[in-house]
Amino acid sequence: MSEHSEPLFEIAPRVAAEAPVRRHAPTHWRALLLLTPAAVLTTAVLIGPLVATVVVSFTAGRGALGNYRAVFHDPAIRHAIGNSLRWLAFAPLVCLAGLAVAWPTRRQRRPLIGLLAAPVAVSALVTGTAFRLLATGVNPALLGSGWIWVVLGLAFVWQWLGLTAVVFRASMTGIPRDLLRVARAFGAGRLRQAGAVILPALFPAGALVLILVLVTAARVFELVLAVAPGSVQDQVDVVGVHLWRFGPVLGTGESAALAVLLFLLVAVVALAGLRGLRREWPAVRDPAPQSPAPRSPADLVAEPRVAWPAWSRRLTRPAAVLVGIVWLVPLAALVLTSLHTPRAAAGGSWWGSGWGWGSYQAAFADGQLLPTLGDTAVRVLFAAALLLVLAVPAAYALARGDLPSLATRGLIALTAVLAVLPPQVVAPPLGYILDHLQLLGAATPLLLVHVAFSLPLATLLLRKAFAAVPRDAVRQLEPTPGAALLAVLARCWPALLAVAVLEVVLVWNDLVIGLLFGGTEAGAPTLVLFEQTRQFATSVGPLAADAVVITILPLVLVLATGKWLARGLAEGVRP
């Protein structure tokens, strides 16, 4: 064994400084009380229908294992399952690409990073529309067999790469420099520093962005429908789309079996990513301000820095500008198409002649879009407020540690699994209940369904933020639990903001939940847009105009809150 092979951190023991956990007799009843509101909604909307789907898969139709045998013997279903597996395998690659982008851009100015993260505000339906416009304008053959996967993959990367890079970049600022200095003092090279210090410090952020991207990969729906023409949709079919298109044809038992298989696929991957959320660095308290001591040459040598070659530093700014221009191309194609007359947009390219406001006039002519914008704006505000009301106490209960450790770990694992649950899995039993109660399509139940599907992910994010608060900061306030909670919330306001912004974006851009449980009565702008995508070739101008109008609010919101959104997702705690 070499002289530098000993453990690097024996002289830097981990101190359990995070999480406002009580050390005296735990109060289980208080934790259960905090968890009750979220548990009631989650059980009613997610867990109960999920159990019903599992039961139906074994009892209805062919019964026992007959439904599962029929599913596996169907070539079309096997093809859809294989495509869903490809999307789930693609999600970690997108996260790794985000990490690769975050490292060299960690010293770049914020405008570039904000530009990269902006596509997360764009709905998957609008993203698919933009990339179909690009493919049609550059070379229609890209929408044919084989190349369609390239277009779909690029659209997915464009939408999520920036967010993963932003979260990783924000997490890099929290890497303890003292540990890097210790590693350098022990003679660790760059690779060993990365493996022993940098990557472990990024595990929590990595697990979080993995779950975020998995949620989208598991629920791939709008992207396939918007990008792929009808002639090739069978080739890119996924389980979620297959259930929506052929569920009534398959029958109750086989549809339930296919839904259970989809749930198992995403649950296994989510549990694998959950391990990273428990690998958190202890919160390091800043020392009291004091006059800076003179620094010796040895201190300067130990200071972690990256020595980039001179030629790479000269290319950094031009490369950043080029990346920014490329990143704007899909939105530019959408905007330019919307600025053509409907006839010019349908008959020519998005950069050709035929400019005018006719597409916008046509988009608002039928009177459907404008009312849905107002109704959805009210809905997203109520959804964000209700989500915080339910998620904050649940996350605080999981962070306090009042429950037995085994119970806490089990609840966190269940929360992670429910966070990636596709709506199609619980759609039949939940739709039956809502229809039986004559609530299908009503505004309030639809709002509760939206919140229920967002609640697990919001709880995970807030629990991570609350657990990072130094115990000393709230321990003195524990005799008054309300004051302790307020102290935690004051430190974790970036995470609260991130949860609220994400909920506004998700509900505003939603198509699947509105399509499954609301129909045309849901009054969502994406439903108006979805109806137009079915006549893509003839209505491309008004379609692009609708897409631009729908994207304005979430895009402005994400750009305005991007700084705090990144901090809230990465750590959730104000330094």
C-alpha positions as CSV (number, residue, x, y, z in Angstrom):
1,M,0.0,0.0,0.0
2,S,1.4,3.4,-1.0
3,E,1.9,6.2,1.5
4,H,-1.0,8.1,0.1
5,S,-3.6,5.2,0.1
6,E,-4.9,5.8,3.7
7,P,-8.4,7.2,4.1
8,L,-8.5,10.9,3.5
9,F,-11.1,11.9,6.1
10,E,-9.9,10.3,9.3
11,I,-9.0,13.7,10.6
12,A,-12.3,15.2,9.5
13,P,-15.0,13.1,11.2
14,R,-18.6,13.7,10.2
15,V,-20.6,15.7,12.7
16,A,-24.3,15.2,12.8
17,A,-25.1,18.9,12.5
18,E,-28.0,18.7,10.2
19,A,-31.7,18.2,10.7
20,P,-33.8,19.6,13.6
21,V,-34.0,16.2,15.3
22,R,-35.0,15.9,19.0
23,R,-32.7,13.9,21.2
24,H,-35.1,13.4,24.1
25,A,-38.1,11.1,24.1
26,P,-39.6,11.2,20.7
27,T,-43.2,12.3,20.2
28,H,-44.6,9.9,17.7
29,W,-48.1,11.4,18.0
30,R,-46.8,14.8,16.8
31,A,-45.2,13.3,13.7
32,L,-48.3,11.3,12.9
33,L,-50.4,14.5,13.2
34,L,-48.2,16.4,10.8
35,L,-48.2,13.5,8.3
36,T,-52.0,13.0,8.4
37,P,-53.2,15.6,5.9
38,A,-50.7,14.5,3.2
39,A,-51.4,10.8,4.0
40,V,-55.1,11.2,3.6
41,L,-54.9,12.8,0.1
42,T,-52.1,10.5,-1.1
43,T,-54.0,7.4,0.1
44,A,-57.2,8.6,-1.6
45,V,-55.8,9.6,-4.9
46,L,-52.6,7.5,-5.3
47,I,-52.2,4.5,-3.0
48,G,-55.9,3.3,-2.9
49,P,-56.3,3.4,-6.7
50,L,-52.8,1.8,-7.1
51,V,-53.8,-1.1,-4.9
52,A,-57.1,-1.4,-6.8
53,T,-55.1,-1.6,-10.1
54,V,-52.9,-4.4,-8.7
55,V,-56.0,-6.3,-7.4
56,V,-57.7,-6.0,-10.8
57,S,-54.7,-7.2,-12.6
58,F,-54.9,-10.5,-10.8
59,T,-58.7,-11.0,-10.6
60,A,-60.3,-9.4,-13.7
61,G,-60.2,-10.8,-17.3
62,R,-58.1,-13.9,-17.6
63,G,-57.5,-13.9,-13.8
64,A,-54.4,-14.9,-11.7
65,L,-51.4,-14.6,-14.0
66,G,-53.3,-14.9,-17.2
67,N,-53.4,-11.2,-17.7
68,Y,-49.6,-10.9,-17.4
69,R,-49.0,-13.8,-19.8
70,A,-51.3,-12.1,-22.3
71,V,-49.4,-8.9,-21.9
72,F,-46.0,-10.5,-22.5
73,H,-47.3,-12.4,-25.5
74,D,-48.5,-9.3,-27.3
75,P,-45.8,-8.0,-29.6
76,A,-47.1,-4.4,-29.6
77,I,-47.0,-4.3,-25.8
78,R,-43.5,-5.8,-25.6
79,H,-42.4,-3.1,-28.1
80,A,-44.0,-0.4,-25.9
81,I,-42.4,-1.8,-22.8
82,G,-39.0,-1.8,-24.5
83,N,-39.4,1.8,-25.6
84,S,-40.3,2.8,-22.0
85,L,-37.2,1.0,-20.7
86,R,-35.1,3.0,-23.3
87,W,-36.5,6.3,-21.9
88,L,-35.8,5.2,-18.3
89,A,-32.2,4.3,-19.3
90,F,-31.9,7.6,-21.1
91,A,-32.7,9.7,-18.0
92,P,-29.4,8.9,-16.1
93,L,-27.5,9.8,-19.3
94,V,-29.2,13.2,-19.3
95,C,-28.2,13.7,-15.7
96,L,-24.6,12.8,-16.5
97,A,-24.6,15.2,-19.4
98,G,-25.9,17.9,-17.1
99,L,-23.0,17.2,-14.7
100,A,-20.6,17.4,-17.6
101,V,-22.0,20.8,-18.6
102,A,-22.1,22.1,-15.0
103,W,-18.4,21.7,-14.3
104,P,-16.9,23.8,-17.1
105,T,-19.7,26.4,-16.8
106,R,-19.5,26.8,-13.0
107,R,-17.7,30.1,-13.4
108,Q,-19.8,31.4,-16.3
109,R,-22.2,34.3,-15.8
110,R,-25.8,33.6,-14.8
111,P,-27.5,34.6,-18.1
112,L,-26.0,31.5,-19.8
113,I,-27.1,29.2,-17.0
114,G,-30.5,30.8,-16.9
115,L,-30.9,30.3,-20.6
116,L,-30.0,26.6,-20.4
117,A,-32.6,26.1,-17.6
118,A,-35.4,28.1,-19.3
119,P,-36.7,25.1,-21.4
120,V,-37.9,23.4,-18.2
121,A,-40.7,26.0,-18.2
122,V,-41.8,24.8,-21.6
123,S,-44.4,22.1,-21.7
124,A,-43.5,18.8,-23.3
125,L,-46.3,19.4,-25.8
126,V,-44.8,22.7,-26.8
127,T,-41.3,21.3,-26.9
128,G,-42.5,18.5,-29.2
129,T,-44.2,21.0,-31.4
130,A,-41.0,23.1,-31.7
131,F,-38.8,20.2,-32.6
132,R,-41.3,18.9,-35.1
133,L,-41.2,22.3,-36.8
134,L,-37.4,22.2,-36.8
135,A,-37.4,18.7,-38.3
136,T,-40.0,19.6,-40.9
137,G,-38.1,22.7,-41.9
138,V,-34.7,21.2,-42.1
139,N,-35.5,17.8,-43.6
140,P,-38.8,16.0,-43.3
141,A,-37.0,12.7,-43.5
142,L,-36.0,13.2,-39.8
143,L,-39.6,12.4,-38.9
144,G,-39.3,9.0,-40.6
145,S,-38.2,5.7,-39.4
146,G,-35.0,5.6,-37.3
147,W,-34.4,9.4,-37.3
148,I,-37.5,10.0,-35.2
149,W,-35.7,8.7,-32.1
150,V,-33.0,11.3,-32.7
151,V,-35.5,14.1,-32.8
152,L,-37.3,12.8,-29.6
153,G,-34.0,12.4,-27.8
154,L,-32.8,15.9,-28.7
155,A,-36.2,17.4,-27.6
156,F,-35.9,15.6,-24.2
157,V,-32.3,16.7,-23.7
158,W,-33.1,20.3,-24.6
159,Q,-35.9,20.4,-22.0
160,W,-34.0,18.8,-19.1
161,L,-30.3,19.2,-19.6
162,G,-30.2,22.8,-18.5
163,L,-32.0,22.2,-15.2
164,T,-29.7,19.3,-14.2
165,A,-26.7,21.5,-15.0
166,V,-28.1,24.3,-12.9
167,V,-28.7,22.1,-9.9
168,F,-25.3,20.5,-10.1
169,R,-23.6,23.9,-10.6
170,A,-25.4,25.3,-7.5
171,S,-24.4,22.2,-5.5
172,M,-20.7,22.6,-6.4
173,T,-20.7,25.9,-4.4
174,G,-21.5,23.9,-1.3
175,I,-18.6,21.5,-1.5
176,P,-16.5,21.9,1.7
177,R,-13.2,23.4,0.7
178,D,-11.5,22.2,3.9
179,L,-12.0,18.6,2.7
180,L,-10.4,19.5,-0.7
181,R,-7.5,21.0,1.1
182,V,-7.1,17.9,3.2
183,A,-7.2,15.8,0.1
184,R,-4.5,17.9,-1.6
185,A,-2.4,17.8,1.6
186,F,-2.5,14.0,1.4
187,G,-1.3,14.1,-2.1
188,A,-4.5,13.2,-3.8
189,G,-4.6,14.0,-7.5
190,R,-7.5,15.5,-9.5
191,L,-9.1,12.1,-10.1
192,R,-9.0,11.1,-6.5
193,Q,-10.3,14.4,-5.3
194,A,-13.2,14.0,-7.7
195,G,-13.9,10.5,-6.5
196,A,-13.4,11.1,-2.8
197,V,-14.7,14.6,-2.3
198,I,-16.6,16.1,-5.3
199,L,-18.8,13.3,-6.5
200,P,-19.9,12.2,-3.0
201,A,-20.8,15.8,-2.3
202,L,-23.0,15.9,-5.4
203,F,-24.8,12.6,-4.7
204,P,-27.9,14.4,-3.1
205,A,-28.2,16.7,-6.0
206,G,-27.7,13.9,-8.4
207,A,-30.4,11.8,-6.8
208,L,-32.8,14.7,-6.8
209,V,-32.3,15.6,-10.5
210,L,-32.5,11.9,-11.4
211,I,-35.9,11.6,-9.8
212,L,-37.0,14.8,-11.5
213,V,-35.9,13.5,-14.9
214,L,-37.3,10.1,-14.2
215,V,-40.7,11.6,-13.5
216,T,-40.7,13.0,-17.0
217,A,-39.1,9.9,-18.6
218,A,-41.7,7.6,-16.9
219,R,-44.5,9.9,-18.0
220,V,-43.4,10.4,-21.6
221,F,-46.7,11.1,-23.4
222,E,-47.0,14.6,-25.0
223,L,-43.5,14.4,-26.6
224,V,-44.4,11.3,-28.5
225,L,-47.8,12.5,-29.6
226,A,-46.5,16.0,-30.7
227,V,-43.3,14.9,-32.5
228,A,-44.1,11.7,-34.1
229,P,-46.5,11.7,-37.2
230,G,-49.2,9.1,-37.2
231,S,-47.3,6.9,-39.6
232,V,-44.4,6.3,-37.1
233,Q,-46.2,6.6,-33.8
234,D,-46.3,2.8,-33.5
235,Q,-42.5,2.7,-33.7
236,V,-42.0,5.1,-30.8
237,D,-45.0,3.9,-28.7
238,V,-44.5,3.8,-25.0
239,V,-46.6,2.1,-22.2
240,G,-48.3,5.3,-21.2
241,V,-49.4,6.2,-24.7
242,H,-50.4,2.5,-25.4
243,L,-52.6,2.5,-22.3
244,W,-54.3,5.7,-23.4
245,R,-54.8,4.5,-27.0
246,F,-55.6,0.8,-26.5
247,G,-56.7,0.4,-22.9
248,P,-60.4,-0.2,-23.7
249,V,-59.4,-2.7,-26.4
250,L,-57.1,-4.7,-24.1
251,G,-59.8,-5.2,-21.5
252,T,-59.8,-4.4,-17.8
253,G,-57.4,-7.2,-16.6
254,E,-54.7,-6.8,-19.3
255,S,-54.8,-3.0,-19.0
256,A,-54.3,-3.3,-15.2
257,A,-51.5,-5.8,-15.7
258,L,-49.7,-3.4,-18.1
259,A,-50.2,-0.5,-15.7
260,V,-48.6,-2.6,-12.9
261,L,-45.6,-3.4,-15.1
262,L,-45.1,0.3,-15.8
263,F,-45.3,1.1,-12.1
264,L,-42.7,-1.6,-11.3
265,L,-40.3,-0.2,-14.0
266,V,-40.3,3.3,-12.5
267,A,-40.4,2.1,-8.9
268,V,-37.2,0.1,-9.2
269,V,-35.3,3.0,-10.7
270,A,-36.7,5.5,-8.2
271,L,-35.5,3.3,-5.2
272,A,-32.1,3.0,-6.8
273,G,-31.9,6.8,-6.9
274,L,-33.2,7.2,-3.4
275,R,-29.8,6.1,-1.9
276,G,-28.3,9.3,-3.0
277,L,-30.7,11.5,-1.1
278,R,-29.4,10.0,2.2
279,R,-25.8,10.8,1.4
280,E,-25.8,14.4,2.5
281,W,-22.9,16.5,3.7
282,P,-23.3,17.9,7.2
283,A,-24.2,21.5,7.3
284,V,-21.1,23.5,8.2
285,R,-21.6,26.5,10.4
286,D,-19.7,29.6,9.4
287,P,-17.3,30.8,12.1
288,A,-17.7,34.2,13.7
289,P,-16.4,37.1,11.5
290,Q,-12.8,38.0,12.3
291,S,-9.9,39.7,10.6
292,P,-8.4,37.6,7.9
293,A,-5.1,36.1,8.9
294,P,-2.0,36.4,6.7
295,R,-1.9,33.6,4.2
296,S,1.3,31.6,3.7
297,P,2.5,30.2,0.4
298,A,1.5,26.8,1.6
299,D,-2.1,28.0,2.0
300,L,-2.1,29.3,-1.5
301,V,-0.9,26.0,-2.8
302,A,-3.6,24.1,-0.9
303,E,-6.3,26.4,-2.3
304,P,-8.4,24.2,-4.7
305,R,-8.4,25.6,-8.2
306,V,-8.5,24.3,-11.7
307,A,-5.7,25.3,-14.1
308,W,-7.2,25.6,-17.5
309,P,-5.0,25.9,-20.6
310,A,-4.8,29.4,-22.0
311,W,-6.4,28.4,-25.3
312,S,-9.4,26.9,-23.5
313,R,-9.9,30.1,-21.5
314,R,-9.9,32.1,-24.7
315,L,-12.5,29.8,-26.2
316,T,-14.8,29.8,-23.2
317,R,-16.8,33.0,-24.0
318,P,-17.3,32.2,-27.8
319,A,-18.3,28.7,-26.9
320,A,-20.8,30.0,-24.3
321,V,-22.3,32.4,-26.9
322,L,-22.6,29.5,-29.5
323,V,-24.3,27.3,-26.9
324,G,-26.8,30.0,-26.1
325,I,-27.6,30.6,-29.7
326,V,-28.2,26.9,-30.4
327,W,-30.3,26.7,-27.3
328,L,-32.6,29.4,-28.6
329,V,-33.2,27.8,-32.0
330,P,-36.3,25.7,-31.0
331,L,-38.1,28.7,-29.4
332,A,-37.0,30.9,-32.3
333,A,-38.6,28.4,-34.8
334,L,-41.8,28.5,-32.8
335,V,-42.0,32.3,-32.6
336,L,-41.1,32.8,-36.3
337,T,-43.7,30.3,-37.4
338,S,-46.3,32.1,-35.3
339,L,-45.5,35.4,-37.1
340,H,-46.5,34.0,-40.4
341,T,-50.0,33.9,-41.8
342,P,-51.8,30.5,-41.5
343,R,-51.4,29.8,-45.2
344,A,-47.7,30.8,-45.3
345,A,-47.0,28.8,-42.2
346,A,-48.7,25.7,-43.6
347,G,-47.1,25.9,-47.1
348,G,-43.6,27.1,-46.4
349,S,-40.7,27.1,-43.9
350,W,-40.6,29.0,-40.7
351,W,-37.9,31.4,-42.0
352,G,-39.7,32.1,-45.4
353,S,-42.0,34.9,-46.5
354,G,-45.6,35.5,-45.6
355,W,-45.2,37.5,-42.4
356,G,-48.3,38.7,-40.5
357,W,-50.4,38.4,-37.4
358,G,-53.0,36.1,-39.0
359,S,-51.9,33.1,-37.0
360,Y,-52.5,34.9,-33.7
361,Q,-55.9,36.1,-34.9
362,A,-56.9,32.6,-35.8
363,A,-55.6,31.3,-32.5
364,F,-58.0,33.6,-30.5
365,A,-60.8,33.6,-33.1
366,D,-62.7,30.6,-31.7
367,G,-62.7,32.0,-28.2
368,Q,-61.4,28.9,-26.5
369,L,-57.8,29.8,-25.6
370,L,-58.4,33.1,-23.6
371,P,-60.9,31.7,-21.0
372,T,-58.7,28.7,-20.4
373,L,-55.7,30.9,-19.6
374,G,-57.6,32.7,-16.9
375,D,-59.1,29.6,-15.4
376,T,-55.7,27.8,-15.4
377,A,-54.0,30.8,-13.8
378,V,-56.3,30.7,-10.8
379,R,-56.0,26.9,-10.6
380,V,-52.2,27.0,-10.5
381,L,-52.1,29.5,-7.7
382,F,-54.5,27.4,-5.5
383,A,-52.5,24.2,-6.4
384,A,-49.2,25.8,-5.3
385,A,-50.7,27.1,-2.1
386,L,-52.4,23.8,-1.2
387,L,-49.2,21.8,-2.1
388,L,-47.2,23.9,0.4
389,V,-49.8,23.5,3.1
390,L,-49.7,19.7,2.8
391,A,-46.0,19.1,2.0
392,V,-44.4,21.4,4.7
393,P,-45.7,19.5,7.7
394,A,-45.1,16.1,6.1
395,A,-41.5,17.0,5.2
396,Y,-40.9,18.5,8.7
397,A,-42.2,15.3,10.3
398,L,-39.8,13.2,8.2
399,A,-36.9,15.5,9.0
400,R,-37.4,15.7,12.7
401,G,-36.8,12.0,13.4
402,D,-39.6,11.6,15.9
403,L,-40.7,8.4,14.3
404,P,-38.6,5.2,14.5
405,S,-35.8,5.2,12.0
406,L,-37.1,2.1,10.2
407,A,-40.5,3.8,9.8
408,T,-39.0,7.0,8.5
409,R,-36.9,5.1,6.0
410,G,-39.9,3.2,4.8
411,L,-42.0,6.3,4.4
412,I,-39.2,8.1,2.5
413,A,-38.9,5.0,0.2
414,L,-42.7,5.0,-0.4
415,T,-42.6,8.7,-1.1
416,A,-39.9,8.3,-3.7
417,V,-41.9,5.5,-5.5
418,L,-45.1,7.6,-5.5
419,A,-43.1,10.6,-6.9
420,V,-42.6,8.8,-10.2
421,L,-46.0,7.2,-10.4
422,P,-47.5,7.7,-13.9
423,P,-51.1,8.9,-13.9
424,Q,-52.1,6.2,-16.4
425,V,-51.4,3.6,-13.7
426,V,-54.3,4.8,-11.4
427,A,-56.5,6.3,-14.1
428,P,-59.1,3.5,-14.4
429,P,-60.0,3.1,-10.7
430,L,-59.6,6.8,-9.9
431,G,-61.7,7.8,-12.9
432,Y,-64.3,5.3,-11.9
433,I,-64.5,6.8,-8.4
434,L,-64.7,10.4,-9.6
435,D,-67.3,9.4,-12.3
436,H,-69.4,7.5,-9.7
437,L,-69.4,10.5,-7.4
438,Q,-70.2,12.7,-10.5
439,L,-66.9,14.7,-9.9
440,L,-65.2,13.8,-13.1
441,G,-64.2,17.0,-14.9
442,A,-65.0,19.2,-11.9
443,A,-62.5,21.9,-11.0
444,T,-61.9,21.0,-7.3
445,P,-61.3,17.3,-7.7
446,L,-59.0,17.9,-10.6
447,L,-57.1,20.4,-8.5
448,L,-56.7,17.8,-5.7
449,V,-55.5,15.2,-8.3
450,H,-52.8,17.6,-9.5
451,V,-51.6,18.3,-5.9
452,A,-51.6,14.6,-5.0
453,F,-49.3,13.7,-7.9
454,S,-46.9,16.6,-7.0
455,L,-47.0,16.0,-3.2
456,P,-44.5,13.1,-3.0
457,L,-41.8,14.9,-4.9
458,A,-42.4,18.2,-3.0
459,T,-42.1,16.3,0.3
460,L,-38.8,14.8,-0.7
461,L,-37.4,18.1,-1.8
462,L,-38.5,19.9,1.4
463,R,-37.5,17.1,3.7
464,K,-34.0,17.3,2.2
465,A,-33.9,21.0,2.8
466,F,-35.2,20.8,6.4
467,A,-32.8,18.0,7.2
468,A,-29.9,20.3,6.3
469,V,-30.7,23.0,8.9
470,P,-28.2,22.9,11.7
471,R,-29.8,21.5,14.9
472,D,-28.4,24.3,17.0
473,A,-30.4,26.8,15.0
474,V,-33.7,25.4,16.1
475,R,-33.0,23.3,19.2
476,Q,-33.3,26.3,21.5
477,L,-36.8,26.9,20.0
478,E,-38.1,23.3,20.4
479,P,-40.1,23.9,23.5
480,T,-42.4,25.9,21.2
481,P,-42.8,23.7,18.1
482,G,-44.4,26.5,16.1
483,A,-41.4,28.8,16.5
484,A,-39.1,25.9,15.6
485,L,-41.0,25.3,12.4
486,L,-41.0,29.0,11.5
487,A,-37.2,29.1,12.1
488,V,-36.7,26.2,9.7
489,L,-39.0,27.7,7.1
490,A,-37.1,31.0,7.3
491,R,-33.9,29.2,6.5
492,C,-35.4,27.1,3.8
493,W,-37.4,29.7,1.8
494,P,-35.5,28.8,-1.5
495,A,-36.9,25.3,-1.3
496,L,-40.4,26.6,-0.6
497,L,-40.1,28.9,-3.6
498,A,-38.8,26.0,-5.8
499,V,-41.7,23.8,-4.8
500,A,-44.2,26.5,-5.6
501,V,-42.7,27.5,-8.9
502,L,-42.4,23.8,-10.0
503,E,-46.1,23.2,-9.1
504,V,-47.2,26.3,-11.1
505,V,-45.2,25.1,-14.1
506,L,-46.4,21.5,-13.9
507,V,-50.0,22.3,-13.5
508,W,-50.0,25.0,-16.2
509,N,-48.2,22.7,-18.7
510,D,-50.2,19.6,-17.8
511,L,-51.9,17.6,-20.4
512,V,-52.1,14.0,-19.1
513,I,-54.0,14.6,-15.9
514,G,-56.4,17.0,-17.6
515,L,-56.9,14.5,-20.5
516,L,-57.5,11.5,-18.2
517,F,-59.6,13.1,-15.5
518,G,-61.0,16.4,-16.9
519,G,-61.5,16.1,-20.6
520,T,-62.6,19.2,-22.4
521,E,-64.3,20.4,-19.2
522,A,-60.8,20.7,-17.6
523,G,-60.3,24.0,-19.3
524,A,-56.5,23.6,-19.8
525,P,-54.7,25.6,-22.5
526,T,-52.7,22.5,-23.3
527,L,-55.9,20.6,-24.3
528,V,-56.6,23.3,-26.8
529,L,-53.1,22.9,-28.2
530,F,-53.4,19.2,-28.2
531,E,-56.5,19.3,-30.4
532,Q,-54.6,21.4,-32.9
533,T,-51.6,19.0,-33.1
534,R,-53.9,16.4,-34.6
535,Q,-54.1,18.6,-37.7
536,F,-50.4,19.7,-37.6
537,A,-49.9,20.2,-41.3
538,T,-52.9,22.5,-41.9
539,S,-53.0,24.4,-38.6
540,V,-49.3,24.9,-37.9
541,G,-49.5,28.7,-37.8
542,P,-52.3,28.9,-35.1
543,L,-50.7,26.0,-33.4
544,A,-47.4,27.8,-33.1
545,A,-49.2,31.0,-31.9
546,D,-51.1,29.1,-29.2
547,A,-47.8,27.5,-28.1
548,V,-46.1,30.9,-27.8
549,V,-49.0,32.3,-25.8
550,I,-49.1,29.3,-23.5
551,T,-45.4,29.4,-22.8
552,I,-45.1,33.1,-21.8
553,L,-46.3,32.8,-18.2
554,P,-44.2,29.8,-17.0
555,L,-41.1,31.0,-19.0
556,V,-41.2,34.5,-17.4
557,L,-41.8,32.9,-13.9
558,V,-38.8,30.5,-14.3
559,L,-36.5,33.3,-15.6
560,A,-37.5,35.7,-12.8
561,T,-37.0,33.1,-10.0
562,G,-34.1,31.1,-11.6
563,K,-31.5,32.1,-9.1
564,W,-33.6,31.0,-6.1
565,L,-35.0,28.1,-7.9
566,A,-31.6,26.6,-8.5
567,R,-30.6,27.2,-4.9
568,G,-33.8,25.6,-3.6
569,L,-33.4,22.5,-5.8
570,A,-29.7,22.1,-5.0
571,E,-29.7,22.6,-1.3
572,G,-32.8,24.4,-0.1
573,V,-31.0,26.3,2.6
574,R,-30.0,29.9,2.6
575,P,-26.2,30.1,3.5
